[in-house]
Amino acid sequence: MNIMKKRNIFLGLVLMLGLTGCYDLDKMPEGVLSTTIPFASTGEMRNYLDQFYQTGNYKYDYVSFGDGMRAQGFDAGGGQYIAGADTHSDNMASSSVSTRLAGETTLSSAVKLQNYTAIRNLNFMLCNLDNCVEKGSADYNQYVGEAYYFRAWYYYQMFISYGRLTWVNTPLDPNMEEMKLPRANRTIIADSILADLDKAVMYLNTQNNSATMRIHKDVARALKSEVALFEGTWEKYHKAKNDKFFDSTVTDEKIRDYFNQAVAAAKEVMDRGVWAIYNTGNKLDDYRQMFQTTDLSGNPEVLWYKQYDGDQIGNNVNRYLNQGGGSVGVTASLVDDYLTIDGKPFVGDERIEAKKVFGNELQPTLRDPRLSQTVCMPGQQLRPDDKAPYYVVPPLIGTSSYNQNMTGYSLLKHVQIDYTGSLDAEFKGATPAIQFRYADILLNYAEALAELDGVGNAQKIIDALQPLRDRVGMPPVDFDREYNQEADYGFRNLDKYIQAVRRERRVEKACEGRRQEDIMRWAAADELIVGKWPKGALFVGSNLENHPVYGDKLIYDQASGNNLFLTGKSGDPLRYIIPTNPAGYESGWKFNVNRDYLLPIQTRMLGDLTGGMWEQNPGW
């Protein structure tokens, strides 16, 4: 079959499935193809693959791919996935309600599965590899590995949001009957993604740092450990709930196999002895420094990142966060989950008393020091042009919409305090976009071990998480000491080993945009989302009420015209900040556990475009 015929056939497939817009059948897939014989050189392969580095990463932050999760960032338009996507979880809240959590996603909001466009283009390359005259060279192998990695990536992102998919990896004959392919079972799609990542590991080169900012073997291993852990936990916990979202053919042995694959992939990275948790001995700043350092090429923790220069390529993280606002805020749910400095749950009267003076509960002498490096404390400088006194209280009324804080807890993590670029200009920030770091490897490894056998793997879990604790001066994991069984704690009934690794993941990965994915794979919306409402800092009953910085500008007890919303009612001794008007949400978020774990499929995909071979996701 000649090259032109292959190209036309594959583009025909895309047209028939309706996954893209209108295409000219004589049009080459997007990318840089300089010859009539595509991919004749490794230089052309590299140029073609560069397009996927723009969208094939966690921090893609210009145009939404419309999958309902990946490019949702600050509702004010700011940092996008670098710093804002946790607003679609219980970690952060914004000035508008998360429709996914509130159960307000509609069938009419279903979007095209545009990741199939990128997959189409990658398949075109993978089916034309024989054209390269440098076949077998180191560069050739690297770029083949990148193609397999990115194909796995794009499938994985759709898999997270939609579940079952049609796996397409070769050009197909554009016969109508052959175009109408059903969605495969979850485990088939997961296994196909993992198989692509195995190929990526085989082909990709080995690197000892992130200086090239290109994918390498350990990046593929990191994603493999994540995918395997994701599907293992998804199948285990949705099966335990006996809902409609797990693969009915899955066995306990298969689930264990996913956990074992997650352990093995992470262990391969760990055993190389190349990567390490960034730790200079500064317990009060090392964690935060990693998220605000423009050039991370020499950081031993960072496997892969996207660098911004604030000039030619920039983001808006600094613009929206460098005054403590961003039209977002960290929730009390996250703040309260950090352990005390001696490694105990922060609960009871101790928690209430600490909240009465703003900032006391954040002190690194009282709490895990990662908290004060994630949430802004009084006295914190946020901009190089700031003059003392620095941050005093949260800007509950901002000078503009993006300067306002919504919960009373301002996000510090990701803010470049010493940034000398254009602080308030659009897309002129240089906050780095970390894709994978060694902490991810340790967290995946520890969680998979806990899922396999917490008791038998207890010491391995402790050892894996020790570098994260050492960086900030926290004591080693003690499963009994840390076990939180308070009535208001969402995971109070979990096995103590699993509870510990989930808390460590939440704290270490706070405000990095991964929390919603965790809640979905743990089938934990009933414990963490349904009937809940994002709550912030204590206001009435603390020194924030009547604080001289606010004067008489805050209105929170009128029937209408409020510019600050609180829990409870006038006269209550303790009232907490909530980010938006609670009217209509008196019973909390209405996430539908029988529907909202997956997003809806566009109606047109269920009819003529697939000949009725695709069915709608449960509940839609």
C-alpha positions in Angstrom: 0.0 0.0 0.0 1.6 3.3 -1.0 2.1 6.2 1.4 -0.6 8.5 -0.1 -3.2 5.7 0.2 -2.3 5.0 3.8 -2.7 8.7 4.6 -6.0 9.0 2.9 -7.4 5.9 4.5 -6.5 7.1 8.0 -7.9 10.6 7.4 -11.0 8.9 6.1 -11.3 7.1 9.4 -11.1 10.3 11.4 -13.8 11.8 9.2 -16.2 8.9 9.6 -15.8 8.8 13.4 -16.4 12.5 13.5 -13.6 13.1 15.9 -12.2 16.2 14.2 -13.3 19.0 12.1 -13.3 19.1 8.3 -10.2 17.7 6.7 -8.9 17.8 3.1 -8.1 14.1 2.2 -4.9 15.3 0.6 -3.7 17.0 3.7 -0.8 15.6 5.7 -1.3 15.2 9.4 -0.3 18.2 11.4 3.4 18.7 12.0 6.5 19.5 10.0 6.8 17.2 7.0 9.3 18.5 4.5 9.5 15.7 2.0 7.1 13.7 -0.1 8.2 10.6 1.8 7.3 11.4 5.4 9.8 10.7 8.2 12.7 9.9 5.9 15.1 11.4 8.5 15.3 11.5 12.2 15.3 15.3 12.0 11.9 15.2 10.4 10.7 12.8 13.0 11.8 15.1 15.8 10.2 18.2 14.2 6.9 16.3 13.8 7.0 15.1 17.4 7.6 18.6 18.8 3.8 19.4 18.3 2.9 16.8 20.9 5.2 18.4 23.5 2.8 21.4 23.3 -0.3 19.5 24.3 0.8 16.1 25.6 1.5 17.1 29.2 -0.2 17.8 32.5 0.4 21.5 32.3 -1.1 22.3 28.9 -2.4 25.8 29.5 -3.6 27.6 26.5 -6.6 26.0 24.8 -8.8 23.4 26.5 -9.0 19.9 24.9 -12.5 19.9 26.4 -12.2 16.7 28.5 -13.7 18.3 31.5 -10.6 18.2 33.6 -7.2 18.7 32.0 -7.2 22.4 31.0 -9.5 23.7 33.7 -7.5 26.1 35.8 -8.1 29.4 37.4 -11.6 30.5 36.5 -10.2 34.0 36.3 -8.0 32.8 33.4 -4.7 32.5 35.3 -2.3 29.7 35.9 -4.4 27.0 34.3 -3.2 23.5 35.1 0.1 24.6 36.7 -1.6 25.9 39.8 -5.4 26.0 39.4 -6.9 22.7 38.5 -7.4 21.6 42.1 -10.4 24.0 42.2 -12.2 21.0 40.8 -11.6 19.0 44.0 -11.8 19.4 47.7 -8.3 21.0 47.9 -9.2 24.4 46.4 -12.2 26.6 45.5 -12.7 29.4 43.0 -15.1 32.2 42.4 -17.4 29.9 40.5 -18.9 26.5 41.4 -17.3 23.4 39.9 -20.0 22.0 37.7 -18.5 18.5 37.9 -18.6 18.4 41.7 -21.9 20.1 41.9 -23.5 17.5 39.6 -24.4 20.1 37.1 -22.6 18.7 34.1 -25.1 18.2 31.2 -25.3 16.0 28.2 -25.4 19.1 26.0 -21.9 20.0 27.4 -20.3 16.8 26.0 -17.5 17.6 23.7 -15.6 16.1 20.8 -13.0 13.5 21.7 -10.2 15.6 20.2 -7.4 13.5 21.6 -8.2 11.1 18.7 -6.8 13.8 16.4 -3.4 13.6 18.1 -3.7 9.8 18.1 -4.5 9.8 14.4 -1.3 11.8 13.8 0.9 9.6 15.9 -0.5 6.5 14.2 0.4 8.0 10.8 4.0 8.3 12.0 4.2 4.8 13.6 2.9 3.3 10.3 5.5 5.1 8.3 8.6 4.3 10.3 10.1 2.1 7.5 10.7 5.3 5.5 13.5 6.5 7.8 17.0 5.9 6.4 18.5 6.1 9.9 16.4 3.2 11.2 18.1 1.7 14.3 20.1 4.7 15.2 19.9 6.2 18.7 17.9 9.2 17.5 15.5 7.0 15.6 14.9 4.8 18.7 14.3 7.9 20.8 11.7 9.3 18.5 9.9 6.0 18.1 9.8 5.8 21.9 8.4 9.4 22.1 5.6 8.4 19.6 4.6 5.4 21.7 4.7 7.5 24.9 2.5 10.2 23.5 0.0 7.8 22.0 -0.3 6.2 25.5 -0.7 9.7 27.0 -3.5 10.8 24.8 -5.4 7.6 25.3 -4.9 7.8 29.1 -6.3 11.3 29.3 -9.5 10.2 27.5 -9.6 7.0 29.6 -9.6 9.1 32.8 -12.6 11.1 31.7 -14.6 8.6 29.6 -13.6 5.1 30.6 -14.1 2.6 27.8 -12.7 3.6 24.3 -12.1 2.3 20.9 -8.4 1.5 20.5 -7.2 2.5 17.1 -3.5 1.9 16.3 -3.3 1.2 12.6 -4.9 2.7 9.5 -8.1 1.0 8.6 -9.9 0.4 5.3 -12.6 3.2 5.0 -15.4 0.7 4.6 -18.4 1.7 6.6 -18.6 -1.7 8.4 -15.0 -1.5 9.5 -15.3 2.0 10.8 -18.0 1.1 13.2 -16.0 -0.3 16.1 -17.4 -0.8 19.7 -15.8 0.5 22.8 -13.5 -2.0 24.4 -13.6 -3.1 28.1 -11.7 -0.9 30.5 -9.0 -3.5 31.2 -8.3 -3.9 27.4 -7.7 -0.2 27.1 -5.6 0.0 30.2 -3.5 -3.0 29.0 -3.1 -1.3 25.6 -1.8 1.9 27.2 0.6 -0.1 29.4 1.8 -2.0 26.3 2.6 1.3 24.5 4.5 2.5 27.6 6.5 -0.8 27.6 7.5 0.0 24.0 8.3 3.5 25.0 10.6 2.3 27.8 12.3 -0.1 25.3 13.0 2.6 22.7 13.6 5.8 24.7 17.1 6.8 25.8 18.4 6.9 29.4 18.8 10.3 31.0 20.1 11.4 34.4 18.5 14.9 34.5 15.8 16.9 32.8 18.0 19.3 30.9 16.8 18.2 27.4 13.2 18.6 28.5 12.4 15.6 26.3 10.9 12.3 27.4 13.2 9.5 28.5 12.9 6.0 29.9 12.2 7.1 33.5 9.4 9.4 32.4 7.7 6.5 30.6 8.2 4.4 33.7 6.7 7.1 35.8 3.6 7.3 33.6 3.4 3.5 33.6 3.4 3.3 37.4 0.6 6.0 37.4 -1.6 4.3 34.8 -1.3 0.9 36.5 -2.0 2.4 39.9 -4.9 4.3 38.5 -6.6 1.3 36.9 -5.9 -1.0 39.9 -7.5 1.4 42.4 -10.3 2.3 40.0 -11.3 -1.4 39.5 -10.8 -2.3 43.2 -12.9 0.6 44.7 -15.6 0.8 42.1 -16.0 -2.9 42.2 -16.3 -2.7 46.0 -19.1 -0.2 45.6 -20.7 -2.5 43.0 -21.4 0.5 40.7 -21.5 0.6 36.9 -18.0 2.0 36.3 -15.7 -1.0 36.7 -15.0 -3.8 34.3 -17.4 -6.6 35.1 -14.9 -9.1 33.8 -12.1 -8.0 36.1 -10.7 -10.4 38.7 -8.9 -9.8 42.0 -5.9 -11.3 40.4 -6.0 -8.8 37.5 -6.3 -5.9 40.0 -3.2 -7.2 41.9 -1.4 -7.4 38.6 -2.0 -3.7 38.1 -0.6 -2.9 41.6 2.4 -5.2 40.9 3.1 -3.4 37.6 2.9 0.0 39.4 5.4 -1.2 42.0 7.8 -2.7 39.4 7.8 0.4 37.2 8.4 2.7 40.1 11.1 0.4 41.5 13.0 0.5 38.2 13.3 4.2 38.6 14.3 4.0 42.3 16.9 1.3 41.6 18.8 3.5 39.2 19.9 5.6 42.1 20.0 8.8 39.9 17.0 10.7 41.1 16.5 12.1 44.6 14.2 14.3 46.6 15.5 17.9 46.4 16.9 18.7 49.8 19.5 21.3 50.7 18.7 21.1 54.4 16.5 24.2 54.4 13.4 22.6 55.9 11.3 25.7 55.7 11.9 26.5 52.0 13.3 23.6 50.0 9.8 22.2 49.1 8.5 25.6 47.9 11.7 26.5 46.0 11.2 23.6 43.6 7.9 25.0 42.4 9.2 28.6 41.7 12.6 27.9 40.2 12.6 28.8 36.5 15.4 26.4 35.5 15.0 23.0 37.0 17.4 21.2 34.7 19.9 20.5 37.6 17.2 19.6 40.2 17.7 15.9 41.0 14.0 15.4 41.8 12.6 16.6 38.4 12.3 14.0 35.7 10.6 16.2 33.1 9.3 19.7 33.1 8.3 22.5 30.8 10.3 25.7 31.1 8.9 29.2 30.7 11.1 32.3 30.1 8.4 34.9 30.8 9.2 36.6 27.5 8.7 34.4 24.4 6.8 31.8 26.4 5.1 32.7 29.6 2.2 31.8 31.9 -0.1 33.8 34.3 0.6 32.1 37.6 2.5 35.0 39.1 0.0 37.5 37.7 -2.9 35.9 39.5 -1.2 34.7 42.7 1.4 37.3 43.6 -1.0 39.4 45.8 -2.6 36.4 47.6 -5.7 36.3 45.4 -6.1 34.6 42.0 -9.9 34.4 42.5 -9.1 31.1 44.2 -8.3 29.8 47.6 -7.1 26.7 49.5 -9.8 24.9 51.5 -9.9 24.1 55.2 -10.3 20.4 54.2 -6.8 20.5 52.8 -5.3 22.7 55.5 -6.7 20.4 58.2 -5.2 17.3 56.7 -1.6 18.3 57.4 -0.3 16.5 60.4 1.1 18.3 63.4 4.9 18.7 63.6 5.1 15.7 65.8 3.1 13.6 63.3 -0.4 13.5 64.7 -3.8 14.4 63.2 -4.7 18.0 63.7 -8.1 17.6 65.4 -10.4 18.7 68.2 -9.9 21.8 70.5 -6.3 22.2 69.3 -7.5 22.8 65.8 -10.3 25.2 66.8 -8.1 27.3 69.1 -5.3 27.6 66.4 -7.8 29.0 63.9 -8.9 31.9 66.1 -5.8 33.9 65.4 -5.2 34.0 61.6 -2.0 32.2 60.6 -1.4 30.3 63.9 -2.6 27.0 62.4 -0.1 27.4 59.6 3.0 27.8 61.7 5.8 25.3 60.9 6.5 25.0 64.6 3.0 23.5 65.0 2.3 21.8 61.6 4.0 19.9 58.8 6.2 22.6 57.2 4.9 21.8 53.8 1.7 23.7 54.9 3.5 27.0 55.4 5.2 26.5 52.0 1.8 25.9 50.3 -0.5 28.4 52.0 0.5 32.0 52.7 1.3 33.0 56.3 1.2 36.5 57.8 4.5 38.2 57.2 5.2 36.4 53.9 6.6 38.4 51.0 4.9 37.7 47.7 6.6 40.2 45.3 10.1 41.6 45.0 8.6 45.1 45.1 6.7 44.5 48.3 7.5 46.6 51.3 7.0 45.6 54.9 4.5 44.9 56.3 4.1 42.0 53.9 1.1 39.7 53.6 -1.0 40.4 56.7 -4.5 38.9 56.0 -6.1 37.4 52.9 -7.4 39.9 50.3 -11.0 39.0 50.7 -11.8 42.1 48.6 -9.4 42.5 45.8 -8.5 45.6 43.8 -9.5 43.5 40.8 -11.3 40.1 40.3 -8.0 38.2 40.0 -6.5 39.8 43.2 -9.3 38.5 45.4 -8.9 35.4 47.7 -12.0 33.2 48.0 -11.4 31.1 51.1 -9.1 33.0 53.5 -6.2 30.7 52.6 -4.0 32.2 49.9 -1.9 29.8 47.7 1.8 30.4 48.1 3.1 27.3 46.2 4.0 28.1 42.6 4.5 31.9 43.3 7.9 33.2 42.1 8.6 35.6 45.0 11.9 36.9 43.6 10.6 37.1 40.0 12.0 40.2 38.2 10.0 39.9 35.1 6.7 41.6 34.3 4.7 40.8 37.5 1.3 41.8 36.4 1.4 41.4 32.6 -0.6 38.8 30.7 1.4 35.6 30.0 4.7 37.0 31.3 5.3 34.6 34.2 7.9 31.9 34.4 6.6 29.5 37.0 7.9 26.0 35.8 5.4 23.3 34.8 6.7 20.1 36.5 5.4 17.0 34.7 6.9 14.2 36.8 9.2 14.3 39.8 10.8 11.7 42.0 8.2 12.3 44.7 5.6 10.9 42.3 7.6 7.7 42.0 7.8 7.2 45.7 4.1 8.0 46.3 3.0 5.6 43.5 5.3 2.9 44.9 4.1 3.4 48.5 0.4 3.4 47.6 0.6 0.3 45.4 2.4 -1.5 48.2 -0.3 -0.5 50.7 -2.9 -1.8 48.3 -1.2 -5.1 47.9 -0.4 -5.8 51.6 0.0 -2.9 54.0 1.0 -5.0 56.9 3.6 -7.0 55.0 4.9 -4.0 53.2 4.8 -1.5 56.2 8.6 -1.0 56.4 9.0 -0.6 52.6 6.2 2.1 52.7 7.9 3.9 55.6 11.3 3.8 53.8 9.8 5.1 50.5 8.1 8.1 52.1 11.1 8.9 54.4 12.8 11.3 52.0 9.6 13.4 51.7 9.5 13.6 55.5 13.2 14.3 55.8 13.0 17.3 53.5 10.7 19.2 55.9 11.9 17.7 59.2 8.8 15.6 59.8 9.1 12.3 61.8 8.9 9.0 60.0 5.5 7.5 59.1 3.9 5.8 62.1 0.6 4.2 61.0 -0.9 4.0 64.5 0.1 7.5 65.5 -1.2 9.1 62.3 -4.5 7.1 62.1 -7.3 9.6 62.0 -10.7 8.3 63.2 -12.4 11.6 63.8 -16.1 11.5 62.8 -15.6 14.3 60.2 -12.6 12.7 58.5 -13.6 11.2 55.1 -11.2 8.3 55.2 -11.7 7.4 58.9 -12.8 3.8 58.0 -9.9 3.0 55.7 -7.1 0.6 56.5 -4.5 2.6 58.4 -1.8 1.9 55.8 -3.9 3.1 52.9 -5.1 6.1 54.9 -1.5 7.1 55.6 -0.3 6.9 52.0 -3.4 8.8 50.7 -2.8 11.6 53.2 0.9 11.8 52.2 -0.1 12.0 48.5 -2.6 14.8 49.2 -0.1 16.8 51.2 2.9 16.3 49.0 0.9 16.9 45.7 -1.3 19.6 47.1 -2.5 22.1 44.4 -0.7 20.4 41.6 -4.0 19.5 39.9 -4.1 15.7 40.6 -6.7 15.5 43.4 -9.8 15.1 41.3 -8.3 12.2 39.5 -7.5 10.6 42.9 -11.0 11.0 44.2 -12.4 9.4 41.0 -10.2 6.4 41.0 -10.8 5.8 44.7 -14.6 6.0 44.1 -14.5 8.4 47.1 -16.9 11.1 46.0 -19.5 9.8 48.4 -17.1 10.4 51.3 -15.4 13.6 50.1 -17.8 15.4 47.7 -21.5 14.5 48.1 -23.2 16.8 50.6 -20.0 18.8 51.2 -19.3 22.4 50.4 -15.9 24.1 50.2 -15.1 25.8 53.5 -12.2 28.2 54.2 -10.7 30.0 57.2 -12.5 30.8 60.4 -13.9 34.4 60.2 -16.5 35.0 62.9 -14.8 33.9 66.1 -11.3 34.8 64.8 -9.3 38.0 64.5 -10.3 38.3 60.8 -13.7 39.7 61.8 -13.3 43.5 62.3 -9.7 43.4 61.3 -8.5 47.0 60.5 -7.2 46.0 57.1 -10.8 45.3 56.0 -12.4 48.2 57.8 -16.1 48.2 57.1 -15.8 46.9 53.5 -16.9 43.3 54.2 -20.7 42.7 54.1 -21.8 39.2 55.2 -25.1 39.4 57.1 -27.4 41.2 54.7 -30.2 39.4 52.9 -28.7 40.6 49.6 -25.6 42.4 48.5 -23.1 40.4 50.4 -19.5 40.4 49.2 -18.5 37.7 51.7 -20.3 34.5 52.4 -20.0 32.5 55.6 -21.3 29.2 57.0 -24.1 29.3 59.6 -26.1 32.4 60.5 -25.8 35.7 62.3 -25.2 35.1 66.0 -23.3 31.8 65.6 -20.1 31.9 67.5 -18.0 30.2 64.8 -18.5 31.0 61.1 -16.2 30.0 58.3 -15.6 31.6 54.9 -17.2 29.9 51.9 -16.2 30.9 48.3 -19.5 31.6 46.7 -23.1 32.2 47.5 -24.5 29.0 49.0 -28.0 29.6 47.8 -29.2 26.6 46.0 -26.5 24.4 47.6 -27.9 24.2 51.1 -27.4 20.4 51.0 -23.9 20.7 49.6 -22.5 19.4 46.3 -24.8 17.1 44.4 -22.3 15.0 42.6 -24.2 12.0 41.2 -22.3 8.8 42.2 -24.3 6.9 39.6 -23.3 9.2 36.8 -20.6 11.7 37.4 -17.5 9.5 37.8 -17.4 9.6 33.9 -18.2 12.4 31.5 -21.0 12.0 28.9 -20.3 11.0 25.3 -21.6 13.3 22.6 -25.0 12.1 21.2 -23.7 12.2 17.6 -21.1 9.6 18.6 -23.8 7.2 19.5 -25.7 7.2 16.2 -24.6 7.2 12.6 -21.0 8.1 13.3 -20.4 4.7 15.0 -23.4 2.9 13.7 -24.8 2.6 17.2 -21.7 0.6 18.3 -20.9 3.1 21.0 -23.2 3.3 24.0 -23.5 6.2 26.5 -21.7 6.2 29.8 -23.8 5.1 32.8 -26.4 7.5 34.1 -26.4 9.8 31.0 
